[in-house]
Amino acid sequence: MDAATVKPTRLTGIAALRWGWRFALDPLTSTRRAFDTFGPCVILAALPLIRPSRVAVLGVPLVLTAGAAFYSELMSRPDMWRGVSVLPGGPKGSAARRMSPGLMPLTGDQHAHYRKLLAQPLRRSRVETLTKNMARLAETEIASWPVGETIDLWEYGRRLMQGFAVEFLFGGTSEQSRAVTEMGCRMMERKWDWRAFAFPINLSVTIYGQIVREAESLERRMIAWVAAKRGHPDGRDIAAVLVNSRDVGGNPLDDAAIVSQLPSLFGLSSEGGQSVLIWTLLLLSQHPDIAARLRDELQSKLGGTAPSLDRAGDLPFLDAVVKEAMRVLPPVPLQFRVAQQQTTIAGQDMPRGTRVVLNTFLTNRAPGLYPDPDTFRPERWFAISPSAFEFPVFGAGPHICPGYWFDLTAVKIAVAAIVMRYRMDLPPNTRIDFRTQPTLRPRARLGVALRPANGAEVAPTPVGGNIRRLVTLPA
């Protein structure tokens, strides 16, 4: 299918507002309903857009799309379709405004410059040298998890994935590095709280105002943290690379330039991997036959030891399990782009400022490529090899996520280490609701009980909640 051949549906007035409100409340379910009703390109015309920097209303279209053709059209033209910052922004002159840009919205020479800097610690050859240490960190961390007790899997997964990022991307674990990483992740999460959009008022009692105040604290701590790295270049440390580099014009990077890049990197370096890890473990707990097959592969190929990349690369079923989990419950199910000038989409004229939502969740369910798309079936990956536009979990095109290899490696090591040590039981009457913020995550605590991996298999606990709208689970 060519995007230009798709006939979009344009909704205006009350219909546009109604679907826009549904999208704000539940973007995944509402978009699926919209596509079932209208087709794979829905234009919500002249929706109000409230800019956090000033309370103003500007009518711009919001375009909902899915499918490889739209990903190819938009992701291949980053200068026309700019990414959206993962951080919240704030009042003029505020720390929240200064740290908002990140890599996502940059285009042209600026994007190429910073992407090249970040590629140093994220390159595949460097990640391959880290796998033994990554496996050691995973083993040490999960060995401390309490057997026989119920834990919040989301929080334990957060600690593990942040540990990978802090240790191997930000110069090693320290109180400062842990603190600024956690604060950066919290900033990214809170941007997507609907209350920050609905009430962009800078008061201590509003989410928006709290973000503004948290940003001031994060900025101070971050500047103090990177100060010790000046004059000490280290190609293994993203912060040290930035603080000892120059901007696109050849000038040394000042505090403002560093502050504009680092916070989003904190979130992006661990949040996506955390989402993949938690949903993979949940899906395995709901499919004990698949978990047993994976455990057999790990024990036979790895001999009961923690995996390293050279060996994990030979584990086809582990690779299939992780890919299928990312397909069914993608870490970033929606990607946003903004038109930089007047353009077209699906043959329709679109003004500058048009917002487009690219739906990874539904793109990963193209029935021609993924039969029975809501079902968790890892074995399908032995027969398919989709392009990045057909399986855009790390983005696609020139701005594909530079950290995808690090995240994928960390997740595989974590899954292997956990599955070889534990089985996970969900308590009776478990309800799992999801939210998109911007990663796909549980809305509330995700409690699981840990027991030794060598225990007897048990039937999975039935799960309730709106997660069942996204994936087929045992009744």
C-alpha positions in Angstrom: 0.0 0.0 0.0 1.2 3.5 -0.9 0.3 6.2 1.5 -0.6 8.4 -1.5 -3.3 5.9 -2.5 -5.1 5.9 0.9 -8.2 8.0 1.0 -8.2 9.8 4.4 -11.3 10.6 6.4 -11.5 14.2 7.6 -13.6 14.9 10.7 -14.6 18.4 11.7 -16.6 20.1 14.4 -18.2 18.0 17.1 -17.0 14.8 15.5 -13.4 15.9 15.5 -13.6 17.1 19.1 -15.3 13.8 20.2 -12.6 11.6 18.6 -9.9 14.0 19.9 -11.2 13.7 23.4 -11.3 9.9 23.1 -7.7 9.9 21.8 -6.6 12.0 24.8 -8.2 9.6 27.3 -7.1 6.3 25.6 -5.0 6.8 22.5 -4.5 3.1 21.6 -8.0 1.9 22.0 -9.6 5.0 20.4 -7.2 5.0 17.4 -8.0 1.3 16.8 -11.7 2.1 16.9 -11.2 5.1 14.6 -9.3 3.0 12.0 -11.9 0.2 12.2 -14.6 2.9 11.5 -12.8 5.2 9.0 -9.6 3.6 7.7 -5.9 4.0 8.3 -5.7 7.8 8.0 -8.1 10.0 10.0 -7.7 13.8 10.0 -9.2 15.6 13.0 -9.4 19.1 11.7 -8.8 22.3 13.7 -8.4 20.8 17.1 -7.4 23.3 19.9 -3.7 23.1 20.8 -2.8 24.7 24.2 0.9 25.7 24.2 2.4 25.2 27.7 4.6 28.3 27.2 1.6 30.5 26.9 -2.1 29.9 27.3 -3.1 30.2 23.7 -5.3 28.3 21.3 -4.2 27.5 17.8 -6.3 25.4 15.4 -4.2 22.7 13.8 -5.1 19.3 12.4 -4.3 16.1 14.2 -3.7 13.2 11.9 -4.0 9.6 13.1 -2.1 7.1 10.9 -0.7 3.6 11.0 1.1 1.3 8.6 4.5 0.9 6.9 3.6 3.3 4.1 3.0 6.2 6.4 6.1 5.4 8.5 8.2 5.3 5.3 6.7 8.6 4.1 7.2 10.6 7.3 10.2 9.0 8.9 12.2 9.3 5.6 11.7 13.1 5.6 12.9 14.2 9.1 13.5 17.8 7.9 9.8 18.1 7.0 8.4 16.0 9.8 10.2 16.9 13.0 10.1 14.7 16.1 8.5 15.9 19.3 10.5 16.4 22.5 9.9 13.7 25.2 10.3 16.4 28.0 7.6 18.8 29.0 8.8 22.3 28.2 7.9 25.2 30.5 7.6 29.0 30.9 10.1 31.2 29.0 13.4 31.3 30.9 12.7 28.2 33.0 14.9 25.2 33.5 12.0 23.1 32.1 12.2 25.0 28.9 16.0 24.8 28.7 16.1 21.1 29.1 13.1 20.3 26.8 14.8 20.0 23.3 16.8 16.7 23.4 17.8 14.9 20.3 14.2 14.1 19.0 13.3 17.6 17.7 16.6 18.3 16.1 17.0 18.2 12.3 19.7 18.7 9.7 23.3 19.4 10.7 22.4 19.7 14.4 20.8 16.3 14.6 23.7 14.7 12.6 26.2 16.4 14.9 24.7 15.2 18.2 23.8 11.8 16.9 27.5 11.3 15.9 28.6 12.3 19.4 26.1 9.8 21.0 27.1 7.0 18.7 30.4 6.6 20.4 29.2 4.9 23.6 26.3 3.2 21.8 28.0 1.6 18.9 27.5 -2.1 18.5 31.2 -3.0 18.7 31.4 -1.3 22.1 28.2 -2.9 23.4 29.6 -6.3 22.5 32.6 -5.7 24.8 30.1 -5.0 27.7 28.0 -8.1 27.7 29.9 -10.1 30.3 29.8 -7.2 32.7 26.1 -6.6 31.8 25.4 -10.2 32.6 27.3 -9.9 35.9 25.3 -6.8 36.9 22.0 -8.6 36.1 22.9 -11.7 38.1 23.9 -9.6 41.1 20.8 -7.4 41.0 18.2 -10.2 40.5 19.9 -12.4 43.1 18.8 -9.9 45.7 15.1 -10.2 44.7 13.1 -11.8 47.5 11.9 -15.3 46.7 8.5 -16.1 48.0 7.5 -12.5 48.4 5.4 -10.3 46.1 7.3 -7.5 44.4 6.3 -4.7 42.2 7.8 -5.9 38.9 7.7 -2.5 37.3 9.8 -0.9 40.0 12.3 -3.8 40.2 12.6 -3.7 36.4 13.2 0.0 36.5 16.0 -0.4 39.0 17.7 -3.1 36.8 17.4 -1.2 33.5 18.5 2.1 35.1 21.4 0.2 36.5 22.5 -0.9 33.0 22.2 2.7 31.8 24.0 4.4 34.7 26.8 1.8 34.8 27.6 1.5 31.1 26.4 4.7 29.6 26.9 7.4 32.2 30.2 6.7 33.8 29.3 4.2 36.6 27.1 4.0 39.6 27.2 6.8 42.1 24.7 8.6 44.2 24.7 11.6 41.9 24.4 9.6 38.7 21.5 7.5 40.1 19.7 10.7 41.3 19.9 12.6 38.1 18.9 9.6 36.0 15.9 8.9 38.2 14.9 12.6 38.1 15.3 12.7 34.3 13.1 9.6 33.9 10.5 11.1 36.2 10.4 14.4 34.2 9.8 12.4 31.0 7.0 10.4 32.6 5.2 13.4 34.0 5.2 15.3 30.7 2.6 12.8 29.5 0.3 13.2 32.5 -2.9 14.6 30.9 -3.2 17.1 33.8 0.0 18.8 32.6 -1.6 19.4 29.2 -5.1 20.3 30.6 -3.8 22.8 33.2 -0.5 24.4 32.0 -0.5 26.7 34.9 2.6 27.4 36.9 1.4 26.8 40.4 2.8 24.5 43.1 -0.5 22.6 43.2 -0.6 21.7 39.5 1.3 18.9 37.8 2.7 21.5 35.3 3.9 23.7 38.2 5.5 20.7 39.9 7.4 19.8 36.7 8.7 23.4 36.5 10.0 23.2 40.1 11.5 19.7 39.7 13.3 20.9 36.6 15.1 23.7 38.6 16.4 21.1 41.0 17.4 18.6 38.3 19.3 21.4 36.4 21.3 22.3 39.5 22.2 18.7 40.3 23.0 17.9 36.6 25.4 20.9 36.2 27.2 19.9 39.4 27.4 16.3 38.2 28.9 17.1 34.8 31.3 19.7 36.2 33.6 16.9 37.5 33.7 15.4 34.0 35.0 18.5 32.2 38.6 18.0 31.1 38.2 14.2 31.4 37.0 12.8 28.0 35.6 9.3 28.2 34.1 7.7 25.1 32.2 5.2 27.3 30.3 7.9 29.1 27.6 9.9 27.3 27.8 12.8 29.8 31.6 13.0 29.5 31.3 12.9 25.7 28.9 15.8 25.7 30.7 18.0 28.2 34.0 17.7 26.4 32.7 18.2 22.9 31.9 21.2 20.7 28.6 22.3 19.1 27.9 22.2 15.4 29.6 25.6 15.0 32.8 24.4 16.7 32.3 26.2 20.0 32.7 24.4 23.4 29.4 23.2 24.8 28.2 25.4 27.6 25.9 24.3 30.5 22.8 25.3 28.5 23.7 23.0 25.6 24.4 20.1 27.9 21.2 20.7 29.9 19.2 20.7 26.6 20.4 17.1 25.7 21.0 15.1 28.9 17.6 14.8 30.6 15.9 13.1 27.6 18.8 10.7 27.3 18.3 9.6 30.9 14.8 8.6 30.1 15.4 7.2 26.6 18.4 5.1 27.8 16.3 3.0 30.2 12.5 3.6 29.9 12.0 1.7 26.6 14.1 -1.3 27.8 12.2 -1.3 31.0 8.8 -1.5 29.2 10.0 -4.3 27.0 11.4 -6.3 29.9 8.3 -6.0 32.1 5.8 -6.9 29.3 8.0 -9.8 28.1 8.0 -11.3 31.6 4.3 -10.8 32.0 3.6 -12.5 28.6 5.8 -15.4 29.6 4.0 -15.7 33.0 0.7 -16.0 31.0 2.2 -18.6 28.5 4.0 -21.2 30.6 4.5 -23.4 27.6 6.5 -20.7 25.9 8.4 -19.9 29.1 9.3 -23.6 29.5 10.6 -23.7 25.9 12.7 -20.6 26.5 14.1 -22.0 29.8 15.1 -25.2 28.0 16.9 -23.2 25.3 18.7 -21.1 27.9 19.8 -24.1 30.0 21.0 -26.1 27.0 22.8 -23.3 25.3 24.2 -21.4 28.3 24.8 -24.2 30.7 23.1 -22.5 33.6 25.2 -19.3 33.4 24.2 -15.7 32.7 24.3 -15.0 29.0 26.7 -12.8 27.1 26.1 -11.4 23.7 28.2 -13.8 21.7 26.2 -16.6 23.1 22.8 -14.8 23.2 23.2 -14.3 19.5 22.9 -18.0 19.1 19.6 -18.2 21.0 16.9 -17.9 18.3 14.0 -18.5 20.6 15.1 -15.8 23.1 15.4 -13.4 20.1 11.9 -14.4 18.9 10.4 -14.0 22.4 11.7 -10.5 22.8 10.7 -9.4 19.3 7.2 -10.8 19.7 6.8 -9.1 23.0 7.9 -5.8 21.4 5.5 -6.4 18.5 2.4 -7.1 20.7 3.1 -4.5 23.4 5.6 -2.0 21.8 7.6 0.1 24.3 6.7 3.3 22.5 3.3 2.6 20.9 2.8 6.1 19.4 5.3 8.4 17.7 4.6 12.0 17.0 5.7 14.3 14.2 5.1 18.0 13.4 5.1 19.5 9.9 7.8 22.2 9.5 6.0 23.7 6.6 3.0 23.3 4.4 3.0 19.8 2.9 0.7 16.9 2.0 -0.2 13.6 3.6 -2.2 11.0 1.7 -2.7 13.6 -1.0 -4.3 16.1 1.4 -2.8 19.6 1.9 -1.6 20.1 5.5 -0.6 23.4 7.1 2.6 24.0 8.9 2.3 22.8 12.5 0.1 19.8 11.6 0.6 17.0 14.2 0.8 13.4 13.0 0.5 10.4 15.2 2.2 7.3 13.9 0.7 4.2 15.5 3.4 1.6 16.1 0.9 -0.6 18.0 -1.3 -1.0 15.0 1.5 -1.1 12.4 2.8 -4.1 14.3 -0.6 -5.7 13.6 -0.7 -5.6 9.8 -2.7 -8.8 9.2 -0.9 -9.6 5.9 2.5 -9.9 7.8 1.3 -10.8 11.3 -1.7 -13.3 11.2 -3.6 -13.5 14.4 -2.0 -10.2 15.4 -3.2 -9.9 19.0 -1.7 -13.3 19.9 1.7 -13.8 21.5 3.4 -16.3 19.1 7.2 -16.0 19.1 7.6 -18.8 16.5 6.2 -16.5 13.8 9.7 -14.8 13.8 11.3 -17.9 12.2 9.3 -17.2 9.1 9.3 -13.4 8.8 11.8 -10.6 8.5 10.0 -7.3 8.5 11.6 -4.0 7.5 12.1 -1.2 10.1 9.0 0.5 8.6 6.9 -2.7 9.2 8.3 -3.2 12.7 9.1 0.3 13.9 9.6 -0.3 17.6 12.8 1.7 17.6 11.6 4.2 15.0 12.8 4.0 11.4 14.6 6.0 8.8 17.5 8.4 9.4 16.3 9.2 13.0 16.1 5.6 14.1 16.9 5.3 17.9 20.7 5.2 18.2 20.5 3.1 21.4 18.5 0.3 20.0 21.3 -2.3 20.1 22.2 -1.4 23.7 18.5 -1.7 24.8 18.0 -4.9 22.9 21.1 -6.5 24.4 20.2 -5.3 27.9 16.7 -6.7 27.7 17.9 -10.1 26.4 20.4 -10.5 29.1 17.8 -9.4 31.8 15.1 -11.8 30.5 17.6 -14.7 30.3 19.0 -14.1 33.8 15.5 -13.7 35.3 13.9 -16.7 33.6 16.8 -19.0 34.5 16.4 -18.1 38.2 12.7 -17.4 38.8 9.1 -18.2 37.8 6.6 -15.5 38.4 3.1 -16.0 39.8 0.4 -13.3 39.6 -1.9 -13.0 42.7 -5.5 -14.1 42.3 -7.8 -11.4 40.8 -4.9 -9.5 39.2 -6.0 -6.5 37.2 -3.6 -4.9 34.8 -4.5 -1.6 33.2 -2.1 0.2 30.9 -1.2 3.8 30.1 0.9 5.4 27.5 3.3 7.9 29.1 5.0 7.9 26.6 6.2 4.3 27.1 3.6 1.6 27.5 3.4 0.9 31.2 1.1 -0.5 33.9 -1.2 2.1 35.4 -0.7 0.7 39.0 1.5 -1.6 40.9 2.3 -4.8 39.1 2.6 -7.4 41.8 4.2 -10.8 41.1 5.4 -13.5 43.5 8.8 -15.0 42.8 9.6 -18.7 43.2 12.6 -20.8 42.1 12.8 -21.7 38.4 13.1 -25.4 39.2 9.6 -25.5 40.7 6.7 -27.2 39.1 4.7 -25.5 36.4 1.4 -24.0 37.4 -1.5 -22.7 35.4 -1.4 -19.0 34.7 -3.5 -16.7 36.9 -6.3 -15.1 34.8 -5.7 -11.4 34.3 -8.4 -8.7 34.1 -8.1 -5.1 33.2 -7.8 -3.1 29.9 -4.6 -4.8 29.0 -6.9 -7.4 27.4 -7.9 -4.9 24.8 -4.3 -5.0 23.5 -3.3 -8.7 23.6 -5.1 -12.1 23.8 -4.4 -13.7 27.2 -5.6 -17.0 28.6 -9.2 -16.8 29.9 
